[in-house]
Amino acid sequence: MNQELIKIEQEQKSIAEQVNALTIIDQSTYEEGASIKITLSSFRKKLNLFFDPMVSKVKASYDEVRGTRDKYLKPAKGLEDTVLAKLKGYERAMEKKAEDERRKAEAERQRKVDEENKRRKEDAEQKAKDEAEVFGVDEKEVEVEKVEEVKPEDVEVEQPLPTMNKVTGLGIRHTWKVEVVDKALLPMDYLLPDMVALNAMAREQKEKFNIPGAKAYKD
């Protein structure tokens, strides 16, 4: 094959020299160029005849190897996806459990706050009642002492322990999304106008369109 490649290289070099030296200025050189074109077409066919069998053989080997690879690779990928789905499911369940426990802890904190505030209020009312009895006056004439309310941050509750320790390097990706819970609190930069409704109003009202912060125009 090396000898055949050498012949091909020599032939290609010879044709290249002819092409580079070609300058078409008259009928004669035009016909010379046409002859070179025919020679190149024949040379290209010769290249295809020489290389196509080798390309086909290599392609067949490539397809065979790729097919064997895919025979094992696809099931392995499927198994990996199955494991990842189970891992994600467990992580989601543990995250939900952790969130539920955090909410329970906060509910317990609020219960203690309400309980302590109620006790303080009752103590203040009882104190006023006792003072009324001591001084022999009506309870309504004794001002109930104003008590300082307990705030949630003043009350400590046992925080839940982590529900799991995540393993890194698993390639698990989580998509964070947003749920609008109070549109009135969103900054103006994140409020998008309803262009469908506005354009419908503009088509209907035309020059009478009157919405603050917007104007109708003809496109």
Contacts in CASP RR format, 6 or more apart in sequence:
PFRMAT RR
TARGET T0000
AUTHOR 0000-0000-0000
METHOD contacts of the structure
MODEL  1
MNQELIKIEQEQKSIAEQVNALTIIDQSTYEEGASIKITLSSFRKKLNLF
FDPMVSKVKASYDEVRGTRDKYLKPAKGLEDTVLAKLKGYERAMEKKAED
ERRKAEAERQRKVDEENKRRKEDAEQKAKDEAEVFGVDEKEVEVEKVEEV
KPEDVEVEQPLPTMNKVTGLGIRHTWKVEVVDKALLPMDYLLPDMVALNA
MAREQKEKFNIPGAKAYKD
4 50 0 8 1.000
8 46 0 8 1.000
8 47 0 8 1.000
8 50 0 8 1.000
11 43 0 8 1.000
12 43 0 8 1.000
15 36 0 8 1.000
15 39 0 8 1.000
15 40 0 8 1.000
15 43 0 8 1.000
18 36 0 8 1.000
18 39 0 8 1.000
19 36 0 8 1.000
19 40 0 8 1.000
22 29 0 8 1.000
22 32 0 8 1.000
22 33 0 8 1.000
22 36 0 8 1.000
23 29 0 8 1.000
24 30 0 8 1.000
24 32 0 8 1.000
24 33 0 8 1.000
84 170 0 8 1.000
84 171 0 8 1.000
84 172 0 8 1.000
87 170 0 8 1.000
87 172 0 8 1.000
88 172 0 8 1.000
88 174 0 8 1.000
90 164 0 8 1.000
91 164 0 8 1.000
91 166 0 8 1.000
91 172 0 8 1.000
91 174 0 8 1.000
94 163 0 8 1.000
94 164 0 8 1.000
95 163 0 8 1.000
97 163 0 8 1.000
98 160 0 8 1.000
98 162 0 8 1.000
98 163 0 8 1.000
101 160 0 8 1.000
101 163 0 8 1.000
102 160 0 8 1.000
104 160 0 8 1.000
105 157 0 8 1.000
105 158 0 8 1.000
105 159 0 8 1.000
105 160 0 8 1.000
106 152 0 8 1.000
106 157 0 8 1.000
108 157 0 8 1.000
109 152 0 8 1.000
109 155 0 8 1.000
109 157 0 8 1.000
110 152 0 8 1.000
112 155 0 8 1.000
112 157 0 8 1.000
113 150 0 8 1.000
113 151 0 8 1.000
113 152 0 8 1.000
113 154 0 8 1.000
113 155 0 8 1.000
116 150 0 8 1.000
116 155 0 8 1.000
117 147 0 8 1.000
117 149 0 8 1.000
117 150 0 8 1.000
120 147 0 8 1.000
120 148 0 8 1.000
120 149 0 8 1.000
120 150 0 8 1.000
121 147 0 8 1.000
123 147 0 8 1.000
124 144 0 8 1.000
124 145 0 8 1.000
124 146 0 8 1.000
124 147 0 8 1.000
125 144 0 8 1.000
127 144 0 8 1.000
127 145 0 8 1.000
128 139 0 8 1.000
128 142 0 8 1.000
128 143 0 8 1.000
128 144 0 8 1.000
128 145 0 8 1.000
129 139 0 8 1.000
129 142 0 8 1.000
131 142 0 8 1.000
132 138 0 8 1.000
132 139 0 8 1.000
132 141 0 8 1.000
132 142 0 8 1.000
135 142 0 8 1.000
180 186 0 8 1.000
183 191 0 8 1.000
193 214 0 8 1.000
198 211 0 8 1.000
198 214 0 8 1.000
201 209 0 8 1.000
201 211 0 8 1.000
201 216 0 8 1.000
202 209 0 8 1.000
202 216 0 8 1.000
205 216 0 8 1.000
206 216 0 8 1.000
207 216 0 8 1.000
209 215 0 8 1.000
209 216 0 8 1.000
END
